[in-house]
Amino acid sequence: MNRIVGSHDLLLVTLDTLRHDVAEELAAAGRLPNLARHLPGGRWEERHAPGSFTYASHQAIFAGFLPTPASPGPHPRLFAARFAGSETTADGTYVYDTPDLVSGLAAAGYHTVCVGGVGFFNRQGPLGSVLPGLFQEAHWEPEFGVASPTSFEAQVACAERVVRRLPADRRLFLFVNVSALHQPNWFHLPGATREAGDTRASHAAALEYVDRHIGRLFAAASSRRRCFAVVCSDHGTAYGDDGYTGHRIGHPSVWTVPYAHFFLDGEATTP
């Protein structure tokens, strides 16, 4: 990362509540063409979430604790605050001297931008202002939120505007919290009803919706220079698994998440 930070633009996308099993099933079935062509070997990496709900997980992610590989470690991290005795800070780790990655990148000359999604990014109260408050520029509108059937399209349009306005010589760290997977998501599944509610199938349909539009986000993020992208879930969610529903619980459907990082060298915009 020490060769990447400073020379590349950076993109972090959290697919809020996305389960690993659903993400992997859809990729294997060819239902995520725009995402799968960037995944190493066409597959998601199985990892463990750093938290069981959005606020906790993003606090960890912004401190440099991305989801952890689901195998015995230690696992060197991409980013880390300087911390004596850290066993996951290695030669290739980008080390910063601030409390969080966002301010660390800002100190390195990056313009830091948040395009929020779920309520913890809505800036409508003190709690919803903590995470976006880390960034130099933060955006949230009701159209970006969980109740909007076109949330991701609206978020991508915002990201495109951000990129167009930024001077070409300024490095960019763009963060997008994708709300479409989060409940309610029933409206992404054809034939589903509000009364029937959210299901694992509507969760999968929401991911397909995201995939249809993510090419535009990748195109914007890589339109100025080569971009290093991290795409992952912050935590999963249960749909009746072992009797559990939702998240902020210690169930494998919540702790097991998909992860990938890759380079973007410029994208043709997809409709």
C-alpha positions in Angstrom: 0.0 0.0 0.0 2.9 2.3 0.4 3.4 2.3 -3.4 -0.3 2.9 -3.9 -1.2 5.6 -1.5 -0.2 8.9 -3.0 -0.1 7.7 -6.6 -3.6 6.2 -7.0 -7.1 7.3 -6.2 -8.9 5.1 -3.6 -12.4 3.7 -3.5 -14.0 2.0 -0.5 -17.5 0.5 -1.0 -19.4 -1.1 1.9 -22.4 -3.2 0.7 -24.3 -2.7 3.9 -25.6 -6.0 5.4 -24.5 -8.2 2.5 -24.2 -11.9 3.4 -21.3 -13.9 2.1 -23.4 -16.9 1.1 -25.7 -14.8 -1.0 -22.9 -12.9 -2.6 -21.0 -16.0 -3.5 -24.1 -17.9 -4.8 -24.9 -15.0 -7.2 -21.3 -14.6 -8.4 -21.1 -18.4 -9.1 -24.4 -18.3 -11.0 -23.3 -15.5 -13.3 -25.8 -13.1 -11.8 -23.2 -10.4 -10.9 -21.4 -9.8 -14.2 -20.1 -6.3 -13.4 -18.8 -7.2 -10.0 -17.6 -10.7 -10.8 -15.2 -9.6 -13.5 -13.2 -7.7 -10.9 -13.2 -10.4 -8.2 -10.0 -12.4 -8.1 -10.9 -15.7 -9.8 -14.4 -14.5 -10.1 -15.1 -15.2 -6.4 -15.5 -13.3 -3.2 -13.1 -13.8 -0.4 -14.7 -15.1 2.8 -13.9 -12.8 5.7 -15.1 -12.1 9.2 -16.7 -8.7 9.9 -15.1 -6.4 12.5 -18.5 -5.6 14.0 -22.1 -7.0 13.9 -23.8 -3.7 12.9 -23.1 -0.7 10.8 -21.8 1.8 13.4 -19.4 -0.6 15.2 -18.1 -2.1 11.9 -17.4 1.2 10.2 -15.7 2.6 13.3 -13.3 -0.4 13.0 -13.0 -0.1 9.2 -12.1 3.6 9.4 -9.5 2.7 12.0 -7.9 0.4 9.5 -9.5 -2.9 10.6 -11.1 -4.2 7.4 -12.9 -7.5 7.5 -10.4 -10.3 8.6 -9.7 -13.3 6.4 -11.6 -16.3 7.6 -8.5 -18.4 8.4 -6.0 -18.5 11.2 -3.7 -15.4 11.2 -2.2 -13.0 11.9 -3.2 -11.3 8.7 -1.2 -8.2 7.7 -3.5 -5.2 7.2 -3.5 -2.8 4.3 -3.8 0.3 6.5 -3.0 0.9 10.2 -2.6 3.7 12.6 0.9 3.8 14.1 0.5 1.6 17.2 3.3 0.0 19.2 3.1 -3.8 19.3 0.6 -4.2 16.5 1.0 -7.7 15.1 -0.9 -7.0 11.9 1.2 -4.0 10.8 3.7 -5.3 8.2 6.2 -3.8 5.7 3.5 -3.3 3.1 1.0 -1.7 5.4 0.3 2.0 4.9 0.9 3.5 8.4 -0.6 6.9 9.4 -0.1 9.1 12.4 -3.7 10.0 13.0 -6.5 8.3 14.8 -8.3 7.0 11.7 -7.6 6.2 8.0 -9.8 9.0 6.7 -7.8 11.8 8.4 -4.6 9.9 7.7 -5.3 10.0 3.9 -6.3 13.7 4.2 -2.9 14.4 5.8 -1.4 12.6 2.8 -3.1 15.1 0.4 -6.3 13.2 -0.4 -9.7 14.8 -0.7 -11.9 12.6 1.4 -15.6 12.2 0.4 -18.4 10.2 2.0 -21.5 9.3 0.1 -23.7 7.9 2.9 -26.5 5.4 2.8 -28.0 4.0 5.9 -29.1 6.1 8.9 -25.7 6.2 10.6 -24.6 8.5 7.7 -27.7 10.7 7.5 -26.4 13.7 9.5 -29.9 14.2 11.0 -28.6 14.0 14.6 -25.5 13.7 16.6 -25.2 9.9 16.2 -25.8 10.1 12.4 -23.1 12.8 12.1 -20.1 10.9 13.7 -19.1 8.7 10.7 -19.6 11.3 8.0 -18.0 13.9 10.2 -14.6 12.1 9.6 -14.7 13.3 6.0 -13.8 16.6 4.4 -17.0 16.3 2.2 -20.0 14.3 3.1 -23.3 13.7 1.2 -26.6 12.2 2.2 -30.1 12.7 0.9 -33.4 10.7 1.6 -33.0 9.3 -2.0 -29.8 7.5 -0.8 -31.5 5.8 2.1 -32.9 2.4 2.8 -36.5 3.2 1.8 -35.6 4.3 -1.7 -35.9 1.7 -4.5 -33.4 3.8 -6.6 -31.0 4.5 -3.8 -27.8 3.3 -5.4 -28.5 5.1 -8.7 -28.8 8.3 -6.7 -25.6 7.6 -4.8 -23.7 6.9 -8.0 -24.9 10.1 -9.6 -23.7 12.0 -6.5 -20.3 10.3 -6.8 -20.1 11.2 -10.5 -20.7 14.9 -9.6 -18.0 14.8 -6.9 -15.4 13.4 -9.3 -16.3 15.9 -12.0 -15.8 18.9 -9.7 -12.5 17.7 -8.2 -9.3 19.2 -9.7 -7.4 16.6 -11.8 -4.3 16.8 -9.8 -6.0 16.2 -6.4 -6.0 12.6 -5.1 -9.4 11.3 -4.1 -10.5 8.9 -1.3 -14.2 8.1 -2.1 -16.3 6.1 0.3 -19.8 4.9 -0.6 -22.0 3.1 1.9 -24.5 1.2 -0.2 -27.9 1.0 1.5 -29.8 -1.1 -1.1 -29.1 -4.5 0.6 -30.4 -3.3 4.0 -34.0 -3.9 4.9 -36.4 -2.9 3.6 -35.4 -4.6 0.3 -38.6 -6.4 -0.7 -39.2 -3.9 -3.5 -36.2 -5.1 -5.4 -37.8 -8.6 -6.0 -40.4 -8.7 -8.7 -43.7 -9.8 -7.3 -42.8 -9.3 -3.7 -45.1 -7.3 -1.4 -44.6 -5.1 1.6 -46.8 -7.4 3.6 -44.7 -10.4 2.8 -41.6 -8.5 3.9 -37.9 -9.0 3.2 -36.4 -12.4 2.4 -33.1 -13.9 1.5 -34.4 -13.8 -2.1 -35.1 -10.0 -2.0 -31.7 -9.5 -0.4 -30.2 -11.3 -3.5 -32.4 -9.2 -5.9 -31.0 -6.0 -4.2 -27.5 -7.2 -4.9 -28.4 -7.7 -8.5 -29.8 -4.2 -8.6 -26.5 -2.9 -7.3 -24.5 -4.8 -9.8 -26.5 -3.3 -12.7 -25.3 0.2 -11.7 -21.9 -0.3 -10.1 -20.1 -0.1 -13.4 -20.8 3.7 -13.4 -19.3 4.0 -9.9 -16.2 2.1 -11.0 -16.0 4.3 -14.2 -16.2 7.5 -12.2 -13.6 6.3 -9.6 -11.1 5.4 -12.3 -11.7 8.2 -14.7 -8.9 10.4 -13.4 -6.1 7.9 -12.8 -5.6 4.3 -11.7 -7.8 3.5 -8.7 -7.4 0.9 -5.9 -10.8 -0.3 -4.8 -12.0 -2.2 -1.7 -15.5 -3.7 -2.0 -16.9 -5.5 1.0 -19.7 -6.0 3.4 -19.6 -4.4 6.8 -21.7 -7.3 8.3 -24.4 -9.7 7.2 -27.9 -10.2 8.3 -30.2 -13.1 9.3 -33.4 -14.1 7.5 -34.7 -16.7 9.9 -31.4 -18.5 10.2 -31.7 -20.7 13.3 -34.6 -18.5 14.3 -32.7 -15.3 14.1 -33.7 -12.2 12.1 -31.6 -9.1 11.6 -28.1 -8.3 12.8 -26.2 -7.0 15.9 -26.2 -10.6 16.9 -23.4 -13.3 17.0 -24.6 -15.5 14.2 -22.5 -16.8 11.2 -24.9 -15.1 8.8 -23.9 -11.8 10.4 -20.2 -12.4 11.0 -19.3 -14.0 7.6 -19.0 -11.4 4.9 -17.7 -11.1 1.3 -14.6 -9.0 0.5 -12.5 -8.1 -2.5 -9.8 -5.6 -3.4 -8.6 -4.9 -6.9 -7.3 -2.2 -9.3 -9.5 -0.2 -11.7 -7.8 1.0 -14.8 -10.6 2.9 -16.4 -14.1 1.7 -17.1 -16.6 2.0 -19.9 -19.8 3.4 -18.5 -22.6 0.9 -18.4 -26.2 1.9 -18.8 
